[in-house]
Amino acid sequence: MRRWLAWLLLGVVVGAALVVGARSDPAPPSNAERIADLAAELRCPTCRGQSVLDSNAPAAAAIRTEIARRVDEGQSDDEIVAYLDSRYGESLRLTPPSTGLASLVWVLPVAGVVVACAGVALAFRRWRADPPPEVSDDDRQRVRRALGQER
């Protein structure tokens, strides 16, 4: 009973953490925050592994300027990203889309962790359930003879 209570408590804690983490900020972001957030989500077309926000390349500066112009015009983040996707392709995004085949990038690591945890739990359960082997007096005598303690 205690074991199930511990698992239930763990589920409640994880659920509460997910709810608190998913809660949105009530204040809308400023234009500067929106520009920085969008630039951080996009890959610099000329640099490897750098975001548009971090890169000093002319292409990254041009993308930042375009993002700022479109934010000032009042376009939504989705509209801005859709425009940049149409111009540069989806490879500009640092995070893969969460639909279609690319959703495997999001699902497989989680599934791997769940399977690994289940395997560890199953192994612990088997180790706990197996009683230790019983050793007979005959077995003890054989071991002593093999070790040279008894003739």
Phi and psi in radians as a Rosetta constraint file:
Dihedral C 1 N 2 CA 2 C 2 CIRCULARHARMONIC -1.096 0.35
Dihedral N 2 CA 2 C 2 N 3 CIRCULARHARMONIC -0.643 0.35
Dihedral C 2 N 3 CA 3 C 3 CIRCULARHARMONIC -1.114 0.35
Dihedral N 3 CA 3 C 3 N 4 CIRCULARHARMONIC -0.750 0.35
Dihedral C 3 N 4 CA 4 C 4 CIRCULARHARMONIC -1.176 0.35
Dihedral N 4 CA 4 C 4 N 5 CIRCULARHARMONIC -0.600 0.35
Dihedral C 4 N 5 CA 5 C 5 CIRCULARHARMONIC -1.159 0.35
Dihedral N 5 CA 5 C 5 N 6 CIRCULARHARMONIC -0.671 0.35
Dihedral C 5 N 6 CA 6 C 6 CIRCULARHARMONIC -1.131 0.35
Dihedral N 6 CA 6 C 6 N 7 CIRCULARHARMONIC -0.739 0.35
Dihedral C 6 N 7 CA 7 C 7 CIRCULARHARMONIC -1.139 0.35
Dihedral N 7 CA 7 C 7 N 8 CIRCULARHARMONIC -0.684 0.35
Dihedral C 7 N 8 CA 8 C 8 CIRCULARHARMONIC -1.112 0.35
Dihedral N 8 CA 8 C 8 N 9 CIRCULARHARMONIC -0.759 0.35
Dihedral C 8 N 9 CA 9 C 9 CIRCULARHARMONIC -1.095 0.35
Dihedral N 9 CA 9 C 9 N 10 CIRCULARHARMONIC -0.727 0.35
Dihedral C 9 N 10 CA 10 C 10 CIRCULARHARMONIC -1.071 0.35
Dihedral N 10 CA 10 C 10 N 11 CIRCULARHARMONIC -0.728 0.35
Dihedral C 10 N 11 CA 11 C 11 CIRCULARHARMONIC -1.102 0.35
Dihedral N 11 CA 11 C 11 N 12 CIRCULARHARMONIC -0.698 0.35
Dihedral C 11 N 12 CA 12 C 12 CIRCULARHARMONIC -1.142 0.35
Dihedral N 12 CA 12 C 12 N 13 CIRCULARHARMONIC -0.741 0.35
Dihedral C 12 N 13 CA 13 C 13 CIRCULARHARMONIC -1.123 0.35
Dihedral N 13 CA 13 C 13 N 14 CIRCULARHARMONIC -0.785 0.35
Dihedral C 13 N 14 CA 14 C 14 CIRCULARHARMONIC -1.119 0.35
Dihedral N 14 CA 14 C 14 N 15 CIRCULARHARMONIC -0.745 0.35
Dihedral C 14 N 15 CA 15 C 15 CIRCULARHARMONIC -1.077 0.35
Dihedral N 15 CA 15 C 15 N 16 CIRCULARHARMONIC -0.755 0.35
Dihedral C 15 N 16 CA 16 C 16 CIRCULARHARMONIC -1.121 0.35
Dihedral N 16 CA 16 C 16 N 17 CIRCULARHARMONIC -0.700 0.35
Dihedral C 16 N 17 CA 17 C 17 CIRCULARHARMONIC -1.110 0.35
Dihedral N 17 CA 17 C 17 N 18 CIRCULARHARMONIC -0.689 0.35
Dihedral C 17 N 18 CA 18 C 18 CIRCULARHARMONIC -1.154 0.35
Dihedral N 18 CA 18 C 18 N 19 CIRCULARHARMONIC -0.693 0.35
Dihedral C 18 N 19 CA 19 C 19 CIRCULARHARMONIC -1.140 0.35
Dihedral N 19 CA 19 C 19 N 20 CIRCULARHARMONIC -0.793 0.35
Dihedral C 19 N 20 CA 20 C 20 CIRCULARHARMONIC -1.143 0.35
Dihedral N 20 CA 20 C 20 N 21 CIRCULARHARMONIC -0.699 0.35
Dihedral C 20 N 21 CA 21 C 21 CIRCULARHARMONIC -1.225 0.35
Dihedral N 21 CA 21 C 21 N 22 CIRCULARHARMONIC -0.525 0.35
Dihedral C 21 N 22 CA 22 C 22 CIRCULARHARMONIC -1.516 0.35
Dihedral N 22 CA 22 C 22 N 23 CIRCULARHARMONIC -0.170 0.35
Dihedral C 22 N 23 CA 23 C 23 CIRCULARHARMONIC -1.129 0.35
Dihedral N 23 CA 23 C 23 N 24 CIRCULARHARMONIC 2.307 0.35
Dihedral C 23 N 24 CA 24 C 24 CIRCULARHARMONIC -1.499 0.35
Dihedral N 24 CA 24 C 24 N 25 CIRCULARHARMONIC 2.740 0.35
Dihedral C 24 N 25 CA 25 C 25 CIRCULARHARMONIC -1.324 0.35
Dihedral N 25 CA 25 C 25 N 26 CIRCULARHARMONIC 2.256 0.35
Dihedral C 25 N 26 CA 26 C 26 CIRCULARHARMONIC -1.220 0.35
Dihedral N 26 CA 26 C 26 N 27 CIRCULARHARMONIC -0.442 0.35
Dihedral C 26 N 27 CA 27 C 27 CIRCULARHARMONIC -1.513 0.35
Dihedral N 27 CA 27 C 27 N 28 CIRCULARHARMONIC 2.293 0.35
Dihedral C 27 N 28 CA 28 C 28 CIRCULARHARMONIC -1.216 0.35
Dihedral N 28 CA 28 C 28 N 29 CIRCULARHARMONIC 2.554 0.35
Dihedral C 28 N 29 CA 29 C 29 CIRCULARHARMONIC -1.230 0.35
Dihedral N 29 CA 29 C 29 N 30 CIRCULARHARMONIC 2.648 0.35
Dihedral C 29 N 30 CA 30 C 30 CIRCULARHARMONIC -1.303 0.35
Dihedral N 30 CA 30 C 30 N 31 CIRCULARHARMONIC 2.953 0.35
Dihedral C 30 N 31 CA 31 C 31 CIRCULARHARMONIC -1.077 0.35
Dihedral N 31 CA 31 C 31 N 32 CIRCULARHARMONIC -0.685 0.35
Dihedral C 31 N 32 CA 32 C 32 CIRCULARHARMONIC -1.122 0.35
Dihedral N 32 CA 32 C 32 N 33 CIRCULARHARMONIC -0.679 0.35
Dihedral C 32 N 33 CA 33 C 33 CIRCULARHARMONIC -1.170 0.35
Dihedral N 33 CA 33 C 33 N 34 CIRCULARHARMONIC -0.707 0.35
Dihedral C 33 N 34 CA 34 C 34 CIRCULARHARMONIC -1.089 0.35
Dihedral N 34 CA 34 C 34 N 35 CIRCULARHARMONIC -0.754 0.35
Dihedral C 34 N 35 CA 35 C 35 CIRCULARHARMONIC -1.090 0.35
Dihedral N 35 CA 35 C 35 N 36 CIRCULARHARMONIC -0.794 0.35
Dihedral C 35 N 36 CA 36 C 36 CIRCULARHARMONIC -1.133 0.35
Dihedral N 36 CA 36 C 36 N 37 CIRCULARHARMONIC -0.722 0.35
Dihedral C 36 N 37 CA 37 C 37 CIRCULARHARMONIC -1.115 0.35
Dihedral N 37 CA 37 C 37 N 38 CIRCULARHARMONIC -0.786 0.35
Dihedral C 37 N 38 CA 38 C 38 CIRCULARHARMONIC -1.136 0.35
Dihedral N 38 CA 38 C 38 N 39 CIRCULARHARMONIC -0.750 0.35
Dihedral C 38 N 39 CA 39 C 39 CIRCULARHARMONIC -1.141 0.35
Dihedral N 39 CA 39 C 39 N 40 CIRCULARHARMONIC -0.543 0.35
Dihedral C 39 N 40 CA 40 C 40 CIRCULARHARMONIC -1.280 0.35
Dihedral N 40 CA 40 C 40 N 41 CIRCULARHARMONIC -0.401 0.35
Dihedral C 40 N 41 CA 41 C 41 CIRCULARHARMONIC -1.505 0.35
Dihedral N 41 CA 41 C 41 N 42 CIRCULARHARMONIC -0.162 0.35
Dihedral C 41 N 42 CA 42 C 42 CIRCULARHARMONIC -1.941 0.35
Dihedral N 42 CA 42 C 42 N 43 CIRCULARHARMONIC 2.535 0.35
Dihedral C 42 N 43 CA 43 C 43 CIRCULARHARMONIC -1.565 0.35
Dihedral N 43 CA 43 C 43 N 44 CIRCULARHARMONIC 2.424 0.35
Dihedral C 43 N 44 CA 44 C 44 CIRCULARHARMONIC -1.174 0.35
Dihedral N 44 CA 44 C 44 N 45 CIRCULARHARMONIC 2.275 0.35
Dihedral C 44 N 45 CA 45 C 45 CIRCULARHARMONIC -1.198 0.35
Dihedral N 45 CA 45 C 45 N 46 CIRCULARHARMONIC -0.358 0.35
Dihedral C 45 N 46 CA 46 C 46 CIRCULARHARMONIC -1.846 0.35
Dihedral N 46 CA 46 C 46 N 47 CIRCULARHARMONIC -0.355 0.35
Dihedral C 46 N 47 CA 47 C 47 CIRCULARHARMONIC -1.744 0.35
Dihedral N 47 CA 47 C 47 N 48 CIRCULARHARMONIC 2.602 0.35
Dihedral C 47 N 48 CA 48 C 48 CIRCULARHARMONIC -1.642 0.35
Dihedral N 48 CA 48 C 48 N 49 CIRCULARHARMONIC 2.125 0.35
Dihedral C 48 N 49 CA 49 C 49 CIRCULARHARMONIC 1.357 0.35
Dihedral N 49 CA 49 C 49 N 50 CIRCULARHARMONIC 0.128 0.35
Dihedral C 49 N 50 CA 50 C 50 CIRCULARHARMONIC -1.882 0.35
Dihedral N 50 CA 50 C 50 N 51 CIRCULARHARMONIC 2.551 0.35
Dihedral C 50 N 51 CA 51 C 51 CIRCULARHARMONIC -1.423 0.35
Dihedral N 51 CA 51 C 51 N 52 CIRCULARHARMONIC 2.894 0.35
Dihedral C 51 N 52 CA 52 C 52 CIRCULARHARMONIC -1.085 0.35
Dihedral N 52 CA 52 C 52 N 53 CIRCULARHARMONIC -0.580 0.35
Dihedral C 52 N 53 CA 53 C 53 CIRCULARHARMONIC -1.151 0.35
Dihedral N 53 CA 53 C 53 N 54 CIRCULARHARMONIC -0.680 0.35
Dihedral C 53 N 54 CA 54 C 54 CIRCULARHARMONIC -1.538 0.35
Dihedral N 54 CA 54 C 54 N 55 CIRCULARHARMONIC -0.345 0.35
Dihedral C 54 N 55 CA 55 C 55 CIRCULARHARMONIC -1.448 0.35
Dihedral N 55 CA 55 C 55 N 56 CIRCULARHARMONIC 2.549 0.35
Dihedral C 55 N 56 CA 56 C 56 CIRCULARHARMONIC -1.799 0.35
Dihedral N 56 CA 56 C 56 N 57 CIRCULARHARMONIC 0.144 0.35
Dihedral C 56 N 57 CA 57 C 57 CIRCULARHARMONIC -1.197 0.35
Dihedral N 57 CA 57 C 57 N 58 CIRCULARHARMONIC 2.609 0.35
Dihedral C 57 N 58 CA 58 C 58 CIRCULARHARMONIC -1.020 0.35
Dihedral N 58 CA 58 C 58 N 59 CIRCULARHARMONIC -0.625 0.35
Dihedral C 58 N 59 CA 59 C 59 CIRCULARHARMONIC -1.128 0.35
Dihedral N 59 CA 59 C 59 N 60 CIRCULARHARMONIC -0.702 0.35
Dihedral C 59 N 60 CA 60 C 60 CIRCULARHARMONIC -1.160 0.35
Dihedral N 60 CA 60 C 60 N 61 CIRCULARHARMONIC -0.709 0.35
Dihedral C 60 N 61 CA 61 C 61 CIRCULARHARMONIC -1.092 0.35
Dihedral N 61 CA 61 C 61 N 62 CIRCULARHARMONIC -0.692 0.35
Dihedral C 61 N 62 CA 62 C 62 CIRCULARHARMONIC -1.132 0.35
Dihedral N 62 CA 62 C 62 N 63 CIRCULARHARMONIC -0.690 0.35
Dihedral C 62 N 63 CA 63 C 63 CIRCULARHARMONIC -1.183 0.35
Dihedral N 63 CA 63 C 63 N 64 CIRCULARHARMONIC -0.740 0.35
Dihedral C 63 N 64 CA 64 C 64 CIRCULARHARMONIC -1.041 0.35
Dihedral N 64 CA 64 C 64 N 65 CIRCULARHARMONIC -0.739 0.35
Dihedral C 64 N 65 CA 65 C 65 CIRCULARHARMONIC -1.104 0.35
Dihedral N 65 CA 65 C 65 N 66 CIRCULARHARMONIC -0.732 0.35
Dihedral C 65 N 66 CA 66 C 66 CIRCULARHARMONIC -1.131 0.35
Dihedral N 66 CA 66 C 66 N 67 CIRCULARHARMONIC -0.713 0.35
Dihedral C 66 N 67 CA 67 C 67 CIRCULARHARMONIC -1.084 0.35
Dihedral N 67 CA 67 C 67 N 68 CIRCULARHARMONIC -0.808 0.35
Dihedral C 67 N 68 CA 68 C 68 CIRCULARHARMONIC -1.079 0.35
Dihedral N 68 CA 68 C 68 N 69 CIRCULARHARMONIC -0.722 0.35
Dihedral C 68 N 69 CA 69 C 69 CIRCULARHARMONIC -1.101 0.35
Dihedral N 69 CA 69 C 69 N 70 CIRCULARHARMONIC -0.767 0.35
Dihedral C 69 N 70 CA 70 C 70 CIRCULARHARMONIC -1.250 0.35
Dihedral N 70 CA 70 C 70 N 71 CIRCULARHARMONIC -0.581 0.35
Dihedral C 70 N 71 CA 71 C 71 CIRCULARHARMONIC -1.144 0.35
Dihedral N 71 CA 71 C 71 N 72 CIRCULARHARMONIC -0.747 0.35
Dihedral C 71 N 72 CA 72 C 72 CIRCULARHARMONIC -1.117 0.35
Dihedral N 72 CA 72 C 72 N 73 CIRCULARHARMONIC -0.518 0.35
Dihedral C 72 N 73 CA 73 C 73 CIRCULARHARMONIC -1.306 0.35
Dihedral N 73 CA 73 C 73 N 74 CIRCULARHARMONIC -0.224 0.35
Dihedral C 73 N 74 CA 74 C 74 CIRCULARHARMONIC 1.663 0.35
Dihedral N 74 CA 74 C 74 N 75 CIRCULARHARMONIC 0.242 0.35
Dihedral C 74 N 75 CA 75 C 75 CIRCULARHARMONIC -1.268 0.35
Dihedral N 75 CA 75 C 75 N 76 CIRCULARHARMONIC 2.639 0.35
Dihedral C 75 N 76 CA 76 C 76 CIRCULARHARMONIC -1.366 0.35
Dihedral N 76 CA 76 C 76 N 77 CIRCULARHARMONIC 2.879 0.35
Dihedral C 76 N 77 CA 77 C 77 CIRCULARHARMONIC -1.052 0.35
Dihedral N 77 CA 77 C 77 N 78 CIRCULARHARMONIC -0.702 0.35
Dihedral C 77 N 78 CA 78 C 78 CIRCULARHARMONIC -1.120 0.35
Dihedral N 78 CA 78 C 78 N 79 CIRCULARHARMONIC -0.679 0.35
Dihedral C 78 N 79 CA 79 C 79 CIRCULARHARMONIC -1.148 0.35
Dihedral N 79 CA 79 C 79 N 80 CIRCULARHARMONIC -0.712 0.35
Dihedral C 79 N 80 CA 80 C 80 CIRCULARHARMONIC -1.145 0.35
Dihedral N 80 CA 80 C 80 N 81 CIRCULARHARMONIC -0.792 0.35
Dihedral C 80 N 81 CA 81 C 81 CIRCULARHARMONIC -1.146 0.35
Dihedral N 81 CA 81 C 81 N 82 CIRCULARHARMONIC -0.662 0.35
Dihedral C 81 N 82 CA 82 C 82 CIRCULARHARMONIC -1.107 0.35
Dihedral N 82 CA 82 C 82 N 83 CIRCULARHARMONIC -0.715 0.35
Dihedral C 82 N 83 CA 83 C 83 CIRCULARHARMONIC -1.095 0.35
Dihedral N 83 CA 83 C 83 N 84 CIRCULARHARMONIC -0.825 0.35
Dihedral C 83 N 84 CA 84 C 84 CIRCULARHARMONIC -1.143 0.35
Dihedral N 84 CA 84 C 84 N 85 CIRCULARHARMONIC -0.618 0.35
Dihedral C 84 N 85 CA 85 C 85 CIRCULARHARMONIC -1.090 0.35
Dihedral N 85 CA 85 C 85 N 86 CIRCULARHARMONIC -0.722 0.35
Dihedral C 85 N 86 CA 86 C 86 CIRCULARHARMONIC -1.185 0.35
Dihedral N 86 CA 86 C 86 N 87 CIRCULARHARMONIC -0.519 0.35
Dihedral C 86 N 87 CA 87 C 87 CIRCULARHARMONIC -1.495 0.35
Dihedral N 87 CA 87 C 87 N 88 CIRCULARHARMONIC -0.738 0.35
Dihedral C 87 N 88 CA 88 C 88 CIRCULARHARMONIC -1.941 0.35
Dihedral N 88 CA 88 C 88 N 89 CIRCULARHARMONIC -0.277 0.35
Dihedral C 88 N 89 CA 89 C 89 CIRCULARHARMONIC 1.642 0.35
Dihedral N 89 CA 89 C 89 N 90 CIRCULARHARMONIC 2.883 0.35
Dihedral C 89 N 90 CA 90 C 90 CIRCULARHARMONIC -1.227 0.35
Dihedral N 90 CA 90 C 90 N 91 CIRCULARHARMONIC -0.190 0.35
Dihedral C 90 N 91 CA 91 C 91 CIRCULARHARMONIC -1.207 0.35
Dihedral N 91 CA 91 C 91 N 92 CIRCULARHARMONIC -0.154 0.35
Dihedral C 91 N 92 CA 92 C 92 CIRCULARHARMONIC -1.284 0.35
Dihedral N 92 CA 92 C 92 N 93 CIRCULARHARMONIC -0.366 0.35
Dihedral C 92 N 93 CA 93 C 93 CIRCULARHARMONIC -1.360 0.35
Dihedral N 93 CA 93 C 93 N 94 CIRCULARHARMONIC 2.419 0.35
Dihedral C 93 N 94 CA 94 C 94 CIRCULARHARMONIC -1.381 0.35
Dihedral N 94 CA 94 C 94 N 95 CIRCULARHARMONIC -0.541 0.35
Dihedral C 94 N 95 CA 95 C 95 CIRCULARHARMONIC -1.840 0.35
Dihedral N 95 CA 95 C 95 N 96 CIRCULARHARMONIC 2.286 0.35
Dihedral C 95 N 96 CA 96 C 96 CIRCULARHARMONIC -1.189 0.35
Dihedral N 96 CA 96 C 96 N 97 CIRCULARHARMONIC 2.691 0.35
Dihedral C 96 N 97 CA 97 C 97 CIRCULARHARMONIC -1.128 0.35
Dihedral N 97 CA 97 C 97 N 98 CIRCULARHARMONIC 2.673 0.35
Dihedral C 97 N 98 CA 98 C 98 CIRCULARHARMONIC -1.712 0.35
Dihedral N 98 CA 98 C 98 N 99 CIRCULARHARMONIC 0.547 0.35
Dihedral C 98 N 99 CA 99 C 99 CIRCULARHARMONIC -2.267 0.35
Dihedral N 99 CA 99 C 99 N 100 CIRCULARHARMONIC 2.807 0.35
Dihedral C 99 N 100 CA 100 C 100 CIRCULARHARMONIC 1.144 0.35
Dihedral N 100 CA 100 C 100 N 101 CIRCULARHARMONIC -2.578 0.35
Dihedral C 100 N 101 CA 101 C 101 CIRCULARHARMONIC -1.143 0.35
Dihedral N 101 CA 101 C 101 N 102 CIRCULARHARMONIC -0.542 0.35
Dihedral C 101 N 102 CA 102 C 102 CIRCULARHARMONIC -1.170 0.35
Dihedral N 102 CA 102 C 102 N 103 CIRCULARHARMONIC -0.300 0.35
Dihedral C 102 N 103 CA 103 C 103 CIRCULARHARMONIC -1.138 0.35
Dihedral N 103 CA 103 C 103 N 104 CIRCULARHARMONIC -0.360 0.35
Dihedral C 103 N 104 CA 104 C 104 CIRCULARHARMONIC -1.079 0.35
Dihedral N 104 CA 104 C 104 N 105 CIRCULARHARMONIC -0.511 0.35
Dihedral C 104 N 105 CA 105 C 105 CIRCULARHARMONIC -1.072 0.35
Dihedral N 105 CA 105 C 105 N 106 CIRCULARHARMONIC -0.565 0.35
Dihedral C 105 N 106 CA 106 C 106 CIRCULARHARMONIC -1.535 0.35
Dihedral N 106 CA 106 C 106 N 107 CIRCULARHARMONIC -0.602 0.35
Dihedral C 106 N 107 CA 107 C 107 CIRCULARHARMONIC -1.461 0.35
Dihedral N 107 CA 107 C 107 N 108 CIRCULARHARMONIC -0.723 0.35
Dihedral C 107 N 108 CA 108 C 108 CIRCULARHARMONIC -1.071 0.35
Dihedral N 108 CA 108 C 108 N 109 CIRCULARHARMONIC -0.749 0.35
Dihedral C 108 N 109 CA 109 C 109 CIRCULARHARMONIC -1.099 0.35
Dihedral N 109 CA 109 C 109 N 110 CIRCULARHARMONIC -0.683 0.35
Dihedral C 109 N 110 CA 110 C 110 CIRCULARHARMONIC -1.149 0.35
Dihedral N 110 CA 110 C 110 N 111 CIRCULARHARMONIC -0.776 0.35
Dihedral C 110 N 111 CA 111 C 111 CIRCULARHARMONIC -1.093 0.35
Dihedral N 111 CA 111 C 111 N 112 CIRCULARHARMONIC -0.675 0.35
Dihedral C 111 N 112 CA 112 C 112 CIRCULARHARMONIC -1.096 0.35
Dihedral N 112 CA 112 C 112 N 113 CIRCULARHARMONIC -0.731 0.35
Dihedral C 112 N 113 CA 113 C 113 CIRCULARHARMONIC -1.155 0.35
Dihedral N 113 CA 113 C 113 N 114 CIRCULARHARMONIC -0.739 0.35
Dihedral C 113 N 114 CA 114 C 114 CIRCULARHARMONIC -1.101 0.35
Dihedral N 114 CA 114 C 114 N 115 CIRCULARHARMONIC -0.780 0.35
Dihedral C 114 N 115 CA 115 C 115 CIRCULARHARMONIC -1.129 0.35
Dihedral N 115 CA 115 C 115 N 116 CIRCULARHARMONIC -0.716 0.35
Dihedral C 115 N 116 CA 116 C 116 CIRCULARHARMONIC -1.117 0.35
Dihedral N 116 CA 116 C 116 N 117 CIRCULARHARMONIC -0.757 0.35
Dihedral C 116 N 117 CA 117 C 117 CIRCULARHARMONIC -1.115 0.35
Dihedral N 117 CA 117 C 117 N 118 CIRCULARHARMONIC -0.716 0.35
Dihedral C 117 N 118 CA 118 C 118 CIRCULARHARMONIC -1.119 0.35
Dihedral N 118 CA 118 C 118 N 119 CIRCULARHARMONIC -0.691 0.35
Dihedral C 118 N 119 CA 119 C 119 CIRCULARHARMONIC -1.123 0.35
Dihedral N 119 CA 119 C 119 N 120 CIRCULARHARMONIC -0.731 0.35
Dihedral C 119 N 120 CA 120 C 120 CIRCULARHARMONIC -1.141 0.35
Dihedral N 120 CA 120 C 120 N 121 CIRCULARHARMONIC -0.745 0.35
Dihedral C 120 N 121 CA 121 C 121 CIRCULARHARMONIC -1.089 0.35
Dihedral N 121 CA 121 C 121 N 122 CIRCULARHARMONIC -0.718 0.35
Dihedral C 121 N 122 CA 122 C 122 CIRCULARHARMONIC -1.140 0.35
Dihedral N 122 CA 122 C 122 N 123 CIRCULARHARMONIC -0.715 0.35
Dihedral C 122 N 123 CA 123 C 123 CIRCULARHARMONIC -1.113 0.35
Dihedral N 123 CA 123 C 123 N 124 CIRCULARHARMONIC -0.765 0.35
Dihedral C 123 N 124 CA 124 C 124 CIRCULARHARMONIC -1.096 0.35
Dihedral N 124 CA 124 C 124 N 125 CIRCULARHARMONIC -0.681 0.35
Dihedral C 124 N 125 CA 125 C 125 CIRCULARHARMONIC -1.131 0.35
Dihedral N 125 CA 125 C 125 N 126 CIRCULARHARMONIC -0.728 0.35
Dihedral C 125 N 126 CA 126 C 126 CIRCULARHARMONIC -1.151 0.35
Dihedral N 126 CA 126 C 126 N 127 CIRCULARHARMONIC -0.739 0.35
Dihedral C 126 N 127 CA 127 C 127 CIRCULARHARMONIC -1.112 0.35
Dihedral N 127 CA 127 C 127 N 128 CIRCULARHARMONIC -0.661 0.35
Dihedral C 127 N 128 CA 128 C 128 CIRCULARHARMONIC -1.268 0.35
Dihedral N 128 CA 128 C 128 N 129 CIRCULARHARMONIC -0.636 0.35
Dihedral C 128 N 129 CA 129 C 129 CIRCULARHARMONIC -1.313 0.35
Dihedral N 129 CA 129 C 129 N 130 CIRCULARHARMONIC -0.524 0.35
Dihedral C 129 N 130 CA 130 C 130 CIRCULARHARMONIC -1.302 0.35
Dihedral N 130 CA 130 C 130 N 131 CIRCULARHARMONIC 2.096 0.35
Dihedral C 130 N 131 CA 131 C 131 CIRCULARHARMONIC -1.266 0.35
Dihedral N 131 CA 131 C 131 N 132 CIRCULARHARMONIC 2.659 0.35
Dihedral C 131 N 132 CA 132 C 132 CIRCULARHARMONIC -1.135 0.35
Dihedral N 132 CA 132 C 132 N 133 CIRCULARHARMONIC 2.579 0.35
Dihedral C 132 N 133 CA 133 C 133 CIRCULARHARMONIC -1.159 0.35
Dihedral N 133 CA 133 C 133 N 134 CIRCULARHARMONIC 2.526 0.35
Dihedral C 133 N 134 CA 134 C 134 CIRCULARHARMONIC -1.500 0.35
Dihedral N 134 CA 134 C 134 N 135 CIRCULARHARMONIC 2.349 0.35
Dihedral C 134 N 135 CA 135 C 135 CIRCULARHARMONIC -1.864 0.35
Dihedral N 135 CA 135 C 135 N 136 CIRCULARHARMONIC 2.172 0.35
Dihedral C 135 N 136 CA 136 C 136 CIRCULARHARMONIC -1.508 0.35
Dihedral N 136 CA 136 C 136 N 137 CIRCULARHARMONIC 2.892 0.35
Dihedral C 136 N 137 CA 137 C 137 CIRCULARHARMONIC -1.096 0.35
Dihedral N 137 CA 137 C 137 N 138 CIRCULARHARMONIC -0.607 0.35
Dihedral C 137 N 138 CA 138 C 138 CIRCULARHARMONIC -1.089 0.35
Dihedral N 138 CA 138 C 138 N 139 CIRCULARHARMONIC -0.717 0.35
Dihedral C 138 N 139 CA 139 C 139 CIRCULARHARMONIC -1.135 0.35
Dihedral N 139 CA 139 C 139 N 140 CIRCULARHARMONIC -0.707 0.35
Dihedral C 139 N 140 CA 140 C 140 CIRCULARHARMONIC -1.104 0.35
Dihedral N 140 CA 140 C 140 N 141 CIRCULARHARMONIC -0.711 0.35
Dihedral C 140 N 141 CA 141 C 141 CIRCULARHARMONIC -1.145 0.35
Dihedral N 141 CA 141 C 141 N 142 CIRCULARHARMONIC -0.690 0.35
Dihedral C 141 N 142 CA 142 C 142 CIRCULARHARMONIC -1.078 0.35
Dihedral N 142 CA 142 C 142 N 143 CIRCULARHARMONIC -0.714 0.35
Dihedral C 142 N 143 CA 143 C 143 CIRCULARHARMONIC -1.160 0.35
Dihedral N 143 CA 143 C 143 N 144 CIRCULARHARMONIC -0.751 0.35
Dihedral C 143 N 144 CA 144 C 144 CIRCULARHARMONIC -1.088 0.35
Dihedral N 144 CA 144 C 144 N 145 CIRCULARHARMONIC -0.726 0.35
Dihedral C 144 N 145 CA 145 C 145 CIRCULARHARMONIC -1.110 0.35
Dihedral N 145 CA 145 C 145 N 146 CIRCULARHARMONIC -0.729 0.35
Dihedral C 145 N 146 CA 146 C 146 CIRCULARHARMONIC -1.144 0.35
Dihedral N 146 CA 146 C 146 N 147 CIRCULARHARMONIC -0.589 0.35
Dihedral C 146 N 147 CA 147 C 147 CIRCULARHARMONIC -1.446 0.35
Dihedral N 147 CA 147 C 147 N 148 CIRCULARHARMONIC -0.126 0.35
Dihedral C 147 N 148 CA 148 C 148 CIRCULARHARMONIC 1.447 0.35
Dihedral N 148 CA 148 C 148 N 149 CIRCULARHARMONIC 0.316 0.35
Dihedral C 148 N 149 CA 149 C 149 CIRCULARHARMONIC -1.530 0.35
Dihedral N 149 CA 149 C 149 N 150 CIRCULARHARMONIC -0.348 0.35
Dihedral C 149 N 150 CA 150 C 150 CIRCULARHARMONIC -2.450 0.35
Dihedral N 150 CA 150 C 150 N 151 CIRCULARHARMONIC 2.526 0.35
